Each structure stands twice: as structure tokens, then as C-alpha cells.
């Protein structure tokens, strides 16, 4: 939402529109049947309330002379804090009274305010079940409103049942004196309205929704059980404000009340006995309570409150002993009691068995702008559009934290734009003292190692994946890392993003952690325990200060970084990253000789030209150079490096790999794409452990293909056959017909061979020597004309878009022996389906029968042939329907004119017979397919229009 829009829309509302304004026009609204009680009970009740100063609305001017409730009466109901319903024998005979009751229950009870029924000369069960006078009245209404389309009688019946279930007062003549009965009602009402609402916040922005969430957890309508609810979240997020708002909204429902504020601070300053004394004094009245020990206090709370319906708020707890001393078990309090606990520590709630919890989230952008404007501009309106940028900046800085928005808004109230900008510059460097102290409370409660882990994450690892953080820090902290991270989550200092499992924290908590580290040595960065500003790190390195214990150095996305200086003093460094440094040009040669370095990341540094000419990094496990488009030379590897298992070079300017590359003796996978290389490098044949090689030499367009064979001859000349090579991908590499004899000799055990976009014209007979080859891809080989041989165990073959491959050239692929007993999946050009296929259909499906509870997948081979004039390729999805039920869809496949496949190969998940609707006798099966123009489901093609057979 644009800031100016949110400000202008908010300025038209006042804070009184919130449910937490508590500006009631009336303390009590009395609903009654005039002819029954106006001049007796109700008149006396009104007089007694009036004499006690209770501002009461009574319809003494008989506003209900008609059948409709007047707007003034509706307004009186809505502006009343408590409603008293005098249910007398003829109450239900008045449609006006019943409409009034429906509105009261909706407006007052529906907003969790108090509704008190007085059963005057009636039995609650008669009201609940509409018997006697209530039953007679409802029967007359049903007759009168027989054709009413609004179902008003049903609403009246529901309202009577609902009010009869509420706790209230009962009076029948002969049971006692009416004046005493009235005195008790007035006493209860006076006690409730005498309660002064807690001070929530000056501007209760965003509380309505959050209050409703907590009230739903409290289950107010459940009167037979005690419920405990935990409210948790980071410091300054509004936990106490939320608890206050809930308290004020529901307090009238309880016999005893206590809001025990600042438990953490007061327990440290005065002890737990002090809290127990306050709790008992508040709930039992102002009688003198003298507790001398915690044990005595817990005993007194259980004994004296176990029959009392209480509302207890325990605010800002940080120790389970505080909870144990004040609300050890639900059974300490009477039925219907509610206990609300606010804390930053979710472990405290778990330890105490509090299952119903609510995490207070930060304000959204609109709420943040409302709260900020209310504090910064007392009229709640921004008339000068020049404030828009500083307000947006403040909202971004606060990241939804009400504490920060209130502090900054109040501090800058009536200040000029220039003063806002200056103050924000200061706050972005140093937190406001009040904000810092409140956020630091959770940090101070941590243990020594947890202190250190938190500072590591705040300074260096925010946003990293949880596994990565755990692995990096575990080397330093040992196997306790998972425990430490769990504690930080419970203390509301960090969060784990469930979507991508990354470690996150509120930006102001991050700032607080960094400020703690800066204060270790404000003037000398080299004496701090952690460094994260690239300027500080460079200065320390240039000053050649000893950083004996530094293990991680991160310059990622530092646009000001142009060179990496001498780091020879960083002998303990394990991770060095400067990913995305758009202006980085050179890296000092010392980076290539760090004995403990495990990760070296220079990805996406487009101007990087000078890399260490040689690297001897015995511990190196990861090397990232992709995206370094100006880097032309890969470093020499003078000594054996055994820990590097894989290299991916995509989008670099590297033209050659040095001969010493073979010293990466345990390299297992190599990817070379979009580089400046123009030939297959003979060095890959000298890598004894290499099992996966993916090469795409897009920079070789127009080069002569003979240079590729020169590289392959080099492989054969300088090394032995590569028995470990399993996956070989050589796409767009200008390979000619001479490639296959060399490949068969050199890569005898390959199982996947991807040769897309090459220049050979024939698949020769010698490829039958690839005994382990399961998948062969020759798509986009425009010069391929003929296939003379097939590897004996080939299952997957694709010749999509091979324009020179004729029907005759693919005949060897149509041989029945090639497919019989195998799980094949062949895509190719072709004009016919082989004759050995027994069943044929010219439509979009084919049917067959089989017997038994298993589909004979191994013995079924299918083919789809496109019409001659239909353009290929298409995307098809096979579908199997059994006994009329569409059971399984196969994977999507790009097909050319001819697609041959077995059901077993199509990776259908067949499951159990009962899920497939299989019969023990004969089953009918149909194979069909859906066709698309692309993989995104755009342009679905009618299947009947594409297939020849």
C-alpha cells in the first residue's frame, strides 16, 4: 500500500472507533416487559441503581409503543456496558421485547460484554425450552408470523434458549425479601463498574483482530473448566497491551480479578511472596493478606480461590518458578476461571503444559502507518506530503514493532522533515536506548554459549539455512548447537522460516546484537569478537592485525569492495565468501594458501579478472566461480587436493583447464556450461573418480569439430579408460562421427549419455558395446541420418527434432526384440507403427481386457503416431482407465511423430488392487492421453485431432 494513501485513509478515523475506547454512554441497559414489572421490581431496581450512581437506561417513556425498535433504543443498547434482562411471565408475549433481546445478545454479548438475566417469577427451564407462558407466547407468534420470510420466530427461540443458559439471578415470591434481592444485584453491578479499565495504549491500532484470536482460545462460553492461554512474542511487540485489552473486555464475567504486572521485574526486586500477596489481595478484596513463604502462598491460593471464578493475568514471566508460585495448576481456581500468561519464552509455557498459545505478530504496513501517524501528528493527519519518504523509511526500520513506532513517533512529534532524516540516520546506526534495553532483556537471560550463538547469527548468519548455520557453528560449539538454537527460538530471539528452513530474526533484534558487539571496542574493530561491515574487515586486514580465531569472513553483495587484500594472517579461516560483489576486480594470491579453508565463494562477480594463479587449499570442499564472466584462467593446482568433490563453472570466461587440474584427485562431478571453452578438455580423462560430467560448449559455435576429437585423442593418449564415468553429458559440443569409437573405448560403463545438439550423422554399430547404457539422448542433432546399432540394455531414447533422421534410418529402433521384456520409452521421427503391434485404433484411445488383480505392465507396449500434417513436438500425458475409473496419469513427455512406451516405464504408481478398482475376473482397461503445446498447460490440444493411430 502506498504510504500517502494509507495515511489519508487513516486520518478520517478516530481512535474511538476501536473496541477499546471504553467510552460507554450507559453502565446498564434494562430490558423488561412493562406491564409485568415497570411499577414494581424493575422500577425499584432502576431506583436502587440510580441511588448508587449507576448510569442506567430504562425505557420510562415507553419508546416501544409500536412493533419496531427505534433507532434511539438501538443506540442505547450499543452504548451500554452491561445488559440486565428481566424475564417475567409475559416477557415473551412482546415481539418488541424479543427483538430487543436478539439485538442485546448480538451487540453486547457478541462483543464479550456482560448480559445478566433476572428470572423474575419464572423458571429458567421454561425460558430455555419455551414451556408454560413462554411456550404459549411462542405458539401465538408462530401462528402470527407463519409466512414471515425472515425466520424471526426461530431467532427469538434461539435467543431465549441462549439467555436461559447464562448465569444470572433468580427470584420468586416467598423465597426472600425483594429489596434484599435488588440490593445484591446492585452490589454486584457496582463492583463491576467500579473497576477502572486498565490503560491499554494511547492508540489501540490493530488490537481488534488480535483480541478476538486470544478470546477464541479462552473459550469464554465454557464455564465448567479452567483454561490457561499463553501470549508470546519478541519484546516490544505488544503482548502486555493485548493482555490488557482482553482483560478489560471480559473482566465483568468473573467474580475475582487480578492483573499481575511486571512479574519478571517485581519477582527479582521483591520476591515471589510479594507477588502472591498482591494476587490474593486483589482477588479477595482489600482484606489484609500476610504471606511469609512461597509454600504458604501456594497453599493459600489453592485453598481460598478453588471455588472462585477468577480472571488472572500474569504479565512478563521469564522463569517457571514465577508461574508455579502463582498459578501452579488449573485446579487452584474455580470452574470457569481463566489465566493469561505473557512471556517471551515459549519453553516456559511448554514446561507448564500451556497448550493454547498465541504468538503476537508485528503490525502490517497499514497498521504501522496508522500508529506512527497517531504518535507523530497529534491530529492523526499528515497534511504535508513531504513527510511521505521519512514515514516510509521509519515503517521499514521498525518492521512492525509497536515499541519502535511509538518511540520514534513520539520523539519526532512536530519535528521538521530534516530533523526526521537526521534522527533516522542516528537510529539506523544506534538503537534508541529504550528500545535497546527492552529488546536486550531476552539476551541477558541466555547462558554464556547461547549469548555467543545469538551474536554469531545476528552479526553473520541471519537468513542462512538452518542446516548451514548448524553445520558452521557446530565445529565451534560442538553437538549442543541444536539445543542452543532451540533456546533462541523459545526466547523469541530468532525464528525458523518453515517455508525454506532459514534462520530469521526481527531487524531491530539483529541491530541490538550488532550493537552489543560494537560496544566491545567502539573505536577499534580489530578488537571486536565479530566483524560484518566490509569496511571494518578491510581495514583490519590492511592493518595486518592478528585475527587468530576468525573462521568465517563474508563480504557478500558488498558493492564497494574492489579487491581482496592480503589475508595470509587468517590461518584459521574456514569460510570465505564475496558472492555478488559487482565491483570486485582482484583477489590477493594469499587466498589460495589458507590451510583450513573449506568454502571459497566468488560467484556472480562479473568484473573479477585477477584470481590467485595457484591454489593449494588442502581442506577445500566447495569452490564457486560461476557468473565470473571476466575471469579467463582457472588456477593451477600444484599439490593434490582430496576434499573437493565437485565443481560447477557456468557463465565464466575460462577457456582452458590446466593440466594440474587432475590434482583434484577425488573430484566426482564436473559441470562446464556457458563458458569460453571450445573443445572437450583431455584433462577430464585424468580424473580417476569422476563419475558425472556435464559439458555444454556453447562458446564453440563455428569451430571445427576436429578440435573436439583432438581433446578426446588426448584423453586416450594420456590416460587409461574411465571406468567410473556413469553420467556423461556433452551437449552442443560439435561432436562428429569419430566421437563414438573413442567414447566406447574410454567410457565403457556409462549409463546415461546426453549428446544433444551435436554434428554426427550416424549412430554406428559400435555403440552396442555400451553394455550398461540405459539412456541415450540425441535431440536436436540436425545432421543425424541413420541409426545402425542399439546398446543391448537401452530403455530410454529420444531423437526429438532430428530433422534428417528418416523412417528408414530409425527402422532398427522398431524391432520387436528391442522392446520385448523391457521397460522402454522411445521418442523419434517415423511414419508408421510396427506391424507386430496386435491392437490398433485410429482414435484417441485404445482398449483391452486382462484377467486378475495385477496389470500385466511388463507385457504391454504402446505407440502413438502423430498425423503427417501435425507439427511436432507436443507434450503428452498417458492416462490409464480401468473399469471406467480413471486411475493413473503417467509423466509428461515431449514427443515427436512416434512415441513408443511400456506402462511399466511410464512410472505410473499402481498401488493396491482395491484402489485400482480391479476385479478378480476380467477387467477392462483403456489407454488415452492428454496433449499440450507446452509444459505449462497452455494450449491444450484435442487428442482426437493429433493421432494417426
Number of C-alpha atoms within 10 A of each C-alpha: 7 10 18 20 11 16 24 15 12 21 16 9 13 12 15 12 9 15 15 22 15 13 11 14 16 18 20 26 25 20 23 25 21 20 11 17 19 17 10 12 17 21 14 16 20 21 14 18 21 14 11 12 11 19 18 20 21 19 15 9 7 9 13 16 10 9 11 13 17 12 9 10 17 14 11 18 24 18 20 24 23 25 25 20 24 22 28 22 21 19 24 25 19 18 19 17 24 22 18 22 22 19 18 25 20 14 17 19 17 12 13 20 20 24 24 20 22 22 20 21 14 19 18 23 12 17 27 19 15 19 15 13 18 23 18 14 19 21 14 12 18 15 10 11 13 11 9 10 7 9 12 17 21 12 15 21 20 15 22 24 18 14 23 21 15 15 13 16 16 16 17 13 9 7 9 10 11 17 13 10 15 19 14 13 19 20 13 13 20 16 11 18 16 10 12 8 16 13 11 20 16 12 19 19 21 18 22 15 9 17 19 14 13 22 16 10 16 22 14 16 11 12 16 11 15 22 21 23 21 27 25 26 22 26 26 16 22 24 24 24 18 22 25 22 22 24 23 18 21 16 21 23 21 17 17 19 25 20 20 19 17 15 23 18 13 14 18 9 10 11 16 22 21 18 24 26 20 18 22 25 17 17 21 18 11 10 10 10 17 15 18 12 13 19 11 14 24 19 12 18 20 19 12 15 19 17 15 18 22 24 24 26 24 26 21 22 22 24 17 16 15 20 19 14 20 24 22 16 15 17 15 22 25 21 19 21 31 24 20 22 25 29 27 26 26 22 19 22 27 15 10 16 11 17 14 15 21 17 19 16 15 20 23 14 17 20 20 27 23 26 24 27 24 27 22 23 17 12 11 21 18 19 12 9 9 12 17 17 14 16 23 16 13 23 24 13 17 21 18 22 24 21 18 24 26 21 16 22 22 18 14 18 16 14 13 11 17 11 13 22 17 10 15 19 11 12 16 13 10 15 18 16 10 12 19 20 14 14 21 17 15 18 20 11 13 16 12 9 13 21 16 15 20 23 22 20 22 26 20 20 21 20 17 16 16 20 12 13 22 19 14 17 19 14 11 12 15 11 13 15 21 15 11 21 23 16 20 20 20 20 26 22 25 23 18 17 14 8 6 11 14 18 23 21 19 20 17 19 22 20 19 24 22 21 18 14 21 19 11 14 13 12 10 12 20 19 17 15 16 20 23 16 14 19 15 14 18 18 15 18 20 13 10 16 13 15 19 11 11 17 19 21 19 19 23 21 18 18 13 13 19 16 16 20 17 16 21 17 16 25 18 16 23 20 19 19 18 22 23 20 24 20 17 25 19 18 21 16 18 17 24 21 17 22 17 17 24 20 20 21 21 25 24 23 26 22 18 25 18 17 21 18 14 18 21 18 24 18 17 22 17 17 18 19 22 25 23 26 22 17 24 19 18 20 17 18 20 15 17 16 22 16 17 21 19 19 18 16 21 21 21 26 23 20 17 17 17 14 15 16 21 22 17 23 19 18 22 19 19 18 15 22 19 20 26 19 23 22 26 23 22 22 20 21 23 23 22 20 17 24 19 20 20 18 26 25 21 17 18 19 12 8 13 14 22 15 16 23 22 14 18 23 14 18 22 18 11 11 16 13 18 24 15 17 24 20 21 19 20 21 24 20 26 29 25 18 17 16 17 18 14 15 18 18 16 20 19 20 21 24 19 20 21 19 24 25 22 22 19 22 18 19 19 16 14 16 19 18 17 21 17 17 24 18 21 22 20 23 22 20 25 20 17 23 19 20 19 16 16 22 19 15 19 24 20 18 22 23 23 25 21 21 15 15 23 17 15 12 18 18 14 15 19 17 13 14 9 18 22 14 14 19 22 24 24 24 24 24 25 21 16 16 18 13 11 9 12 6 10 14 12 11 14 18 19 15 15 11 12 14 14 13 17 16 20 12 16 14 14 17 21 17 18 25 21 24 16 13 8 13 11 19 17 21 22 25 16 20 18 20 18 21 16 12 13 16 16 17 19 18 14 17 18 19 25 24 25 21 22 20 22 23 22 21 18 19 12 17 11 14 10 11 14 9 9 19 17 21 17 11 9 13 19 15 20 17 18 20 19 17 24 20 16 14 14 9 11 9 11 15 16 13 16 15 13 22 20 20 18
